[in-house]
């Protein structure tokens, strides 16, 4: 996981059952830069998107999910 401290987080997630939790942990890198309510809502959306990727995209272990979160004013 790469936390850039400039309002962005990037991580490659293994496409498995642990991916949604890993995505939420990556989002934690933005705590202090965003309001808690925004983090909570974003975690919900992120969990759904990553879960759908794992479930429906047909990815193999060699095809990670590229998570790139950017915060802009």
C-alpha positions as CSV (number, residue, x, y, z in Angstrom):
1,X,0.0,0.0,0.0
2,X,1.2,3.5,-0.8
3,X,0.0,6.4,1.3
4,X,1.2,9.5,-0.3
5,X,0.0,12.0,2.3
6,X,-1.2,14.4,-0.3
7,X,-4.8,13.3,-0.3
8,X,-4.2,10.1,-2.2
9,X,-3.9,6.4,-1.4
10,X,-2.9,3.7,-3.8
11,X,-2.9,-0.1,-3.2
12,X,-2.9,-3.3,-5.2
13,X,-5.4,-5.7,-3.7
14,X,-5.5,-9.5,-4.1
15,X,-8.9,-10.4,-5.7
16,X,-10.0,-12.5,-2.8
17,X,-12.4,-12.4,0.2
18,X,-10.0,-10.2,2.1
19,X,-10.0,-7.4,-0.5
20,X,-12.9,-5.4,0.9
21,X,-11.3,-5.2,4.3
22,X,-7.9,-4.3,2.8
23,X,-9.6,-1.5,0.8
24,X,-11.1,-0.1,4.0
25,X,-7.7,-0.2,5.7
26,X,-6.3,1.7,2.7
27,X,-9.0,4.3,3.1
28,X,-7.9,4.8,6.7
29,X,-4.8,6.6,5.2
30,X,-7.1,9.5,4.6
31,X,-8.3,9.9,8.2
32,X,-7.5,13.4,9.4
33,X,-7.9,14.8,5.8
34,X,-11.6,14.1,5.5
35,X,-14.5,14.3,7.9
36,X,-15.4,11.0,9.7
37,X,-18.8,10.9,8.0
38,X,-17.1,11.1,4.6
39,X,-14.8,8.3,5.5
40,X,-17.7,6.1,6.7
41,X,-19.8,6.7,3.6
42,X,-16.8,6.1,1.4
43,X,-16.0,2.9,3.2
44,X,-19.5,1.6,2.5
45,X,-19.2,2.4,-1.3
46,X,-15.7,1.1,-1.5
47,X,-16.7,-2.2,0.2
48,X,-19.5,-2.6,-2.3
49,X,-17.3,-1.9,-5.4
50,X,-14.4,-4.1,-4.3
51,X,-16.8,-6.9,-3.3
52,X,-18.5,-6.7,-6.8
53,X,-15.0,-6.8,-8.4
54,X,-14.1,-9.9,-6.5
55,X,-17.4,-11.6,-7.1
56,X,-18.2,-10.7,-10.7
57,X,-15.0,-9.7,-12.6
58,X,-13.5,-13.2,-12.9
59,X,-10.1,-12.0,-11.8
60,X,-7.3,-14.5,-11.2
61,X,-4.7,-14.2,-8.5
62,X,-2.4,-12.6,-11.0
63,X,-4.8,-9.8,-11.7
64,X,-4.9,-7.5,-8.6
65,X,-7.5,-4.8,-8.0
66,X,-5.8,-1.5,-8.5
67,X,-7.2,0.8,-5.8
68,X,-6.4,4.5,-6.4
69,X,-8.2,7.1,-4.2
70,X,-7.7,10.8,-4.8
71,X,-9.1,13.6,-2.7
72,X,-9.6,16.9,-4.3
73,X,-11.0,20.1,-2.7
